[in-house]
Amino acid sequence: MWIPILLISSLPVSGALWAKKEVRGVVGRAITIDCHYAAEYRSYTKYWCDWKWNPCTLLVATYGQHGQSGRVSITDNPARGIFTVTVEDLHSGDTGWYGCGITTSAGLRMFAVDLQVSDEPVSVPVLRYLSPANASRLGGSVSVSCESVRGSLPIHYTWYGKNEYGYSTIVSGNQLDLSCEILTGQHRQYYCRASNNHGTKSSEILNVNIFNGTGTCSYVTEMNNTVSGALWAESEVSEIVGRPISIDCHYAAVYRSHTKYWCRETSCQCTHVVETNGTHGQSGRVSMTDNPAQGIFTVTVEDIHSGDTGWYRCGITTPGQPTVKVHLQVSGEPVSVPVLEFFSSANVSCLGGSVTVSCDSVSGSPPISYSWYEKTPSVDSKISDNSVLDLHCQSFKHQHHQYYCTASNKLGSKSSEMVNVSISSSDVPCSFLVKINGAGHEYSCENPITSSYSASYISWKVGRWLLFLLLVIWSISTAVFTRGSKKRDESEPRHSAHELQ
């Protein structure tokens, strides 16, 4: 099914529909795109179409609140005013333009989205325990998984074990199963390797110490100071200056009631930053929340500083003090090109009201400063130092106006696309057209596909002309009546005074 291109517009008209203009995905992985819409479109059908060529080809639409077609699915959330498109198993051929769309009673609305799909090398694989914390001490099996959380799929995993000649292949796959039956000697070492078409990365070393007693076997596995699944977390986390970050520390069920803590490593010790008091803890910008049911305690650091970069540990207060090391990397980031969004209802510009346009740089180190400028032939003049532009009849002195927004931080500045305003009527109330640069589709107040006058405004216009017409009819009727009276007076016979006697 295709959608006639003449009936749609890629311009976000007064907040009716918007999304991120550019999204990026990785070959083999999934991506989700959120399409936001105004409240008046909650009950309408939403769709996602392929806009690489005209016309836009329908890929999937909502039937109720859900829809699915092959690798593409769509879910509508009317309460939040968002419908989400998910594309599984991305291909490089998926790169191109697409449209978030809504089928309304007045026609079709659409917002263009540029999807870029690229290949990516694997990241350093993360090792995680899949077994209870005490399984190895009871002679049971311990399973360890290996996963590269980034990189184009497919990713191939191989486990290697150390012997007297070096390392040799143990198993192909992302899971290593250890048990007394396969463990020999007193000490063994293993590691995992992840690879795709763009590179190979190796994990940390998994150490195994075996204890053989009379008729019994037990062993201890250790990686990065984490013993047999007692505790684990991502070994590398990163965030941008000024933003918050949350780190999840996972632990075994036997530690549900124990105190958890977060400490920072120095030259000779790990200094406690915050710990749980019950299920919560707070110290300055750092807080902790423990969720015993899920076996996770979460460390949140607000307003990240560059000085926060360094090594930390998730820890549990218990004999043996299990901890896991986490490296936090904090970096600065220049602002991204600001995204413009309408905050007004779809037809307010046709009613002489105010249209509000917001400016937001979705990435970049805070604080981010915003300014709005009006572009003129002579010089671009600053009109405000905030992220919101309010447009209304009283602010227009010419028939055409152009505005743009700048976002800046310590690492750079970027400008938005242009907001074009055309005054279509100077009547009271005035009407004006607002569109953001992009495809050149027209948005007209008189066009029923994109907007309509309100009933009150139509009544006012029609009433004014009816009143004028009634005044004309009354004037003509009065003139005709007056002229007829004069003629009757002239036709009546006049009698002299003598005749009357």
Buried (B, 14 or more C-beta within 10 A) or exposed (E): EEBEBEBBBBBBBBBBBBBBBEBEBBBBBBBEBBBBBBEEBEEBBBBBBBBEEEBBBBBBBBEEEEBEEEBBBBBBEBEEBBBBBBBEEBEEEBBBBBBBBBBBEEBBBBBBBBBEBEEBBBBBBBBBBBBBBBBBBEBBBBBBBBBBEEBBBEBBBBBBBBEEEEBEEBBEBBBBBBBBEEBEEEEBEBBBBBBBEEEEBBBBBBBBBBEBEEEEBBBBBBBBBBBBBBBBBBBEBEBBBBBEBEBBBBBBEBBEEBBBBBBBBEEEEBEBBBBBEEEEBEEEBBBBBBEBEEBBBBBBBEEBEEEBBEEBBBBBBBEEEBBBBBBBEBEBBBBBBBBBBBBBBBBBBBBBBBBBBBBBBEEBBBEBBBBBBBBEEEEBEEEBEEBBBBBBBEEBEEEEBBBBBBBBBEEBBBBBBBBBBBBBBEEEEBBBBBBBBBBEBEBBBEBEBBBBBEEEBEEBEEEEEEEEEEEEEEEEEEEEEEEEEEEEEEEEEEEEEEEEE
